[in-house]
Amino acid sequence: MKFFFSSFNFKTDGEIQFIDITDQIQEIVEKSKIHQGMVFVFSPHATGAIILNENDQPLLDDFRDLLERLIPKSGSYRHPINAHSHLRSIFMEPSKAIPVKDGKLALGTWQSIIWVEVDTRPRTRTVMVTVLGD
């Protein structure tokens, strides 16, 4: 079994932003030269998350509206400054596991790997990628 690790950084614009990172993950899978296995995508941040979903702007706008309705920025929170950002990220995962088949991400037809920024200001983010397999 082979093991390959890589990471990449990118900048966000602030609260609630969706960034498709599928191509960056696929590039790492190709660089790994692993043809069959799994890729593990991880974010070491408390106010951001990784989702698998359709990268369709109206759907992402609906998701933004849902987050704002469920956990409003103007809520009464004990944590200073960005409690709503932390609470929003609780409902999403910081990591995903995706099969690799024939050297490609085995995503569903409409699935993309999307970073969700929920913090209140622009950030530099890191995504760590581990590929395991043959």
Buried (B, 14 or more C-beta within 10 A) or exposed (E): EEEBEBEBEBEBEEBBBBBEBBEBBBEBBBEBEBBEBBBBBBBEBBBBBBBBBEBEEEEBEEBBEEBBEEBEBEEEBEEEEBBBBBBBBEEBBBBBEBEBEEBEBEBEEEBBBBBBBBBBEEBEBBBBBBBBBE
